[in-house]
Amino acid sequence: MQTKATTSEPASQMLSLLNACLTTQALHVAARLGIADELKAGPRGIAELSAALDAQPDALDRLMRMLAGIGVFSAGEGGTYQLTPLGETLQTDGPKSVRDWALYIGAAAPWSAWGHLYESVKTGTPGFVLAHGMPTYDFLEAHPELAASFNRWMSKQSDQQNAAIVDAYDFSKFQVVADIGGGQGSTLAAVLARYPSLRGILFDKPSVVAGSAPLDASGVRVRCDVVGGDMLEAVPGDADLYIIKRVLMICSDAEAARVLRNCAAHMRSGRKVLVVEMVMPPVGEPGPATTFDILMLLANKGGRIRTEAEFRALFAEAGLKLDRVIPTRSPNVLLEGTPA
Ligand SMILES: C[S@@+](CC[C@H](N)C(=O)[O-])C[C@H]1O[C@@H](n2cnc3c(N)ncnc32)[C@H](O)[C@@H]1O
């Protein structure tokens, strides 16, 4: 019996891993249908739920049953389903919501890109390019609806990690902070909100900064310039701190060095760059970095999660030196640099 259990265990563990793609799709569908929002008011039966969501009752029941099996929903009184704390993260609102990522990762276009991982591993070409003829960010420019959920998730994910960044670093010695590739301004808003005398520059693609709602929501827009442009060409010149958060991971080494060099071009003494990224841990160490690295392989040519040594080399190539590596209580690390 003992031998049988130990030999079957790796196989069943592997089957669970293999079938995880169906879990991703089931979570995507639950997010898309808005089941967690629908259950916010309390437990619902399948008849009521399927009518509200315009879904086929038997198929919806099977989806709910599967997701209840992994703790997303639980059985309530009289054949109803109710939300669990895990299921609440699929609600549209709330600080812990991951719904926008569920909408994005399982959507048809990204899904077909993930399906090209084999060719990506054989050739190094991103799955997105193989599936759609262009890397992620170009594709998003051309598909505003998908871009909306992606950009909302970028802001939401930032919201969930901002406090850890603002707590880990002293921004008080700066006058103007520029956030390069700052998305819709979630991180910059958090920094400016904590430091009332600080001014900010939000810099990203024009189509992205057009939706810079977080600056309004936190009341800091009056202290902030919003600039659309291409970070590979040039970045605004008036900052004494350049934040580059989760941007170099989407770049090739040559592009990343260019972005850093464009910041370094404005850096007189006392000015700093603060790269906020995940850092690749030693092989075999758990954590989100390795999965993100595969996401980067699939999404953008040359995108990757880098080791500390790789960042040090990139900084040097851009005429910067990496002075400090500061951990945060989020998956991000702060890499502070000054002119070499
Ligand atoms: C992974 S997102 C990170 C966003 C934000 N910094 C954060 O942490 O949530 C990368 C950002 O880089 C921006 N980006 C990509 N290419 C760019 C370019 N050439 N010029 C300016 N921004 C760019 C994207 O629009 C996107 O907002």
The ligand as an SDF file (V2000), in Angstrom:
LIG
                    3D

 27 29  0  0  0  0  0  0  0  0999 V2000
    4.0230   46.5040  -16.4600 C   0  0  0  0  0  0  0  0  0  0  0  0
    3.3900   48.1180  -16.6990 S   0  0  0  0  0  0  0  0  0  0  0  0
    3.8450   48.9240  -15.1780 C   0  0  0  0  0  0  0  0  0  0  0  0
    3.0280   50.1290  -14.8930 C   0  0  0  0  0  0  0  0  0  0  0  0
    3.3230   50.8280  -13.5520 C   0  0  0  0  0  0  0  0  0  0  0  0
    4.6780   51.3070  -13.4820 N   0  0  0  0  0  0  0  0  0  0  0  0
    3.0230   49.8870  -12.3990 C   0  0  0  0  0  0  0  0  0  0  0  0
    3.9210   49.4920  -11.6870 O   0  0  0  0  0  0  0  0  0  0  0  0
    1.8390   49.5810  -12.2360 O   0  0  0  0  0  0  0  0  0  0  0  0
    4.5560   48.8260  -17.8560 C   0  0  0  0  0  0  0  0  0  0  0  0
    4.1800   50.2390  -18.2560 C   0  0  0  0  0  0  0  0  0  0  0  0
    5.1650   50.7080  -19.2070 O   0  0  0  0  0  0  0  0  0  0  0  0
    4.4750   51.4760  -20.1660 C   0  0  0  0  0  0  0  0  0  0  0  0
    5.2670   51.5450  -21.4150 N   0  0  0  0  0  0  0  0  0  0  0  0
    5.5820   50.5230  -22.2410 C   0  0  0  0  0  0  0  0  0  0  0  0
    6.3260   50.9640  -23.2770 N   0  0  0  0  0  0  0  0  0  0  0  0
    6.4690   52.3000  -23.1010 C   0  0  0  0  0  0  0  0  0  0  0  0
    7.1290   53.3190  -23.8400 C   0  0  0  0  0  0  0  0  0  0  0  0
    7.8140   53.0240  -24.9400 N   0  0  0  0  0  0  0  0  0  0  0  0
    7.0950   54.5830  -23.3640 N   0  0  0  0  0  0  0  0  0  0  0  0
    6.4020   54.8870  -22.2250 C   0  0  0  0  0  0  0  0  0  0  0  0
    5.7600   53.9530  -21.4680 N   0  0  0  0  0  0  0  0  0  0  0  0
    5.7770   52.6770  -21.9010 C   0  0  0  0  0  0  0  0  0  0  0  0
    3.1720   50.7430  -20.3570 C   0  0  0  0  0  0  0  0  0  0  0  0
    2.1850   51.5470  -20.9820 O   0  0  0  0  0  0  0  0  0  0  0  0
    2.8400   50.3580  -18.9290 C   0  0  0  0  0  0  0  0  0  0  0  0
    2.0510   51.3350  -18.2800 O   0  0  0  0  0  0  0  0  0  0  0  0
  1  2  1  0
  2  3  1  0
  2 10  1  0
  3  4  1  0
  4  5  1  0
  5  6  1  0
  5  7  1  0
  7  8  2  0
  7  9  1  0
 10 11  1  0
 11 12  1  0
 11 26  1  0
 12 13  1  0
 13 14  1  0
 13 24  1  0
 14 15  1  0
 14 23  1  0
 15 16  2  0
 16 17  1  0
 17 18  1  0
 17 23  2  0
 18 19  1  0
 18 20  2  0
 20 21  1  0
 21 22  2  0
 22 23  1  0
 24 25  1  0
 24 26  1  0
 26 27  1  0
M  CHG  2   2   1   9  -1
M  END
$$$$
